[in-house]
Amino acid sequence: MKRDAMRMLMDARPDDLDPNAPVDPATRERELARARHGAHGGTTVTAPARRRVRPVWGIGVAGVAAAAVAAAVLVPTGGGDGGDAPPLSKHDAALQLTGRNALLTAAETADRQPAASGAYWRVSRVQCQFVRAGTGASAYTVASESRSEAWTPNDPAGSLVTRDQDLGAHPATNADKVLWRKAGSPTSWTLKLPAGGGHYKQMGLTAAPGKARTRQTPVRSGEVYWLGRNVTMKQVRELPADPKKLKSQLSKWYRGHGTEAEGQKSTRDEWLFDVARGLVTDMPVTPKVRAAAFRLLAGLPSVVSLGRVTDGQGRQGVAIGLTRPTTYGDLHQTRLIVDPSAGRGLGEEDVLVKASSSYPGVRAGTVLNSSLVTTEWTAVAPS
């Protein structure tokens, strides 16, 4: 599959990344950055094998250097025992209806919003991954956070500006903080990552934030977004605002596999879910196209409602989810958080649906990572 836009991503990566390494660049960058910080004298934890996750900009910007900070899922969020998140359960018909109504309400809200534009489309993501430190009753959860930003030019002759920063790690909850203090209040941790053949490699976490990196990359061909194929800002802005036509247009690009890899199996529903959540969360579509994407999501039979939620920034929303196996055989649920009153997607979570040997001791229903998004049109980008 031709992906010229990805060449721009490779050019924008920090120099110390090897694009030919057999791990995704997001995970690689986090390993390298934390290894540079060092983790001597900290707590040793064991993390499961890395899993491929949706990149920072996912179905959004294909050429963002900030994608390098989207770490793979390690281990779970939660409190002291890693099981604070409620287990997944079947939702009754009323709750299903509530979720679909929330999507339709979001569509109606977006429909009423005026079209806007600007010199740059800015997307900011705050991501959080979770690891378990210690053992037994002394184990606690460490949250590792990063921020990624991208300013995509409306003018194809312009330059894409990206900024990324490791925000550091800390105990995830107050209960975790109690156990962390009992463990001596470490400010660094060492992860053991399986490297195949019974070997392991180490990766360090540190409480200290890293330096922000800002980079500029010429757009060149203008193909800066990924919707199952390379697309330009102009093509994104010209997507049809009718949900049936939008579904038909997007489905033309479906080839039986996932949006990120040809080897990743994906049903049409799963593929449309991934593409449409990018449209409502982080892509510069018109409000009416965003409304059409919400209606498309509401019509997918595989999508279920998960009720009202509060995201990591305290914003209120409604979550919907789609459950599927990973390429490694684990069963995960991707949750999209929507704010119906704003007519926007707020972010997403990755949830372990079924206990797995990849996540020893982790309960079904545990949130493994989260990604929260804010977007806006702006007149300037940082230099």
Secondary structure as UniProt FT lines:
FT   HELIX           4..12
FT   TURN            15..16
FT   TURN            19..20
FT   HELIX           25..37
FT   TURN            40..41
FT   STRAND          43..46
FT   TURN            58..59
FT   HELIX           65..69
FT   TURN            80..81
FT   HELIX           93..112
FT   STRAND          120..133
FT   HELIX           136..138
FT   STRAND          140..153
FT   TURN            156..157
FT   STRAND          159..171
FT   HELIX           174..182
FT   TURN            183..184
FT   STRAND          188..196
FT   TURN            197..198
FT   STRAND          199..206
FT   STRAND          213..218
FT   TURN            220..221
FT   STRAND          223..226
FT   STRAND          230..232
FT   HELIX           233..237
FT   HELIX           243..251
FT   TURN            252..253
FT   TURN            262..263
FT   HELIX           268..281
FT   HELIX           287..298
FT   TURN            301..302
FT   STRAND          304..310
FT   TURN            312..313
FT   STRAND          316..325
FT   TURN            327..328
FT   STRAND          331..339
FT   TURN            340..343
FT   STRAND          344..352
FT   TURN            357..358
FT   TURN            360..361
FT   TURN            364..365
FT   STRAND          367..378
//
